[in-house]
Amino acid sequence: MRVHNSFIINLDKISSIEGTSLIIDKKIIPVSQTHIKELMAQLNIHGSSKEDH
C-alpha cells in the first residue's frame, strides 16, 4: 500500500504506528496526510481479518 509518494509498504511488516509515521524493521516511514485515512481503514480491515483466523 502506498503511504507516501516515496514509500509503498506491506501492511504485514508494520511494527508500530507513532503519530503519522510507521515503524518497519526499526526504520521510520512517514505517512502523508493524503494517505493516512486510507491506511487506517486498511489496518482496521486487515486487523479484523487477522483476528478471525
N, C-alpha and C positions, 0 to 999 in steps of 0.2 A: 504494500500500500504506500502511496506517495504521502509523505508528511511534510515535505518542504520541497522547493524547486530543486534542491541539490540532493535529496535523500528519498529513497524508496526502501521500506523496511518490511521484514517478515514479522507479523504480529506475534508469532510463537517465540521470538527471540527477545521480546521486551522483558527486562528485569524489573524495572520500576518506572514510575512516572513522577516527575517533580515539576510542578507548575506547567509550563509549556515546553518541557523537554522530556525526552525518553532516555533511559539508560539501557544500553545494549552492549554486552561484553565490556563493561566498565568504561564505555565511551558515552559522552553526552551528545544526543541528537536533538537539534531544535525542531519544534513543530510550529509551522506557520499558523497565523490566525486564520488563514484561508482554509486550512485542513483540520483544525482542532475539533470542530463539531463532528466531522465525518469520522475521525479517528475514535472519538469517544463512542459514537454509535457502533462502529465496528467492534470495538473492545467489548461493549455490552453484549452484542450478539455473539461474538467469539467466545467470551467468557461463559455465557449461558450454555453454549453447545459443549464446551469442555466439561462443565459440571454434570451434564446429562449422561456422560459416558462412564 
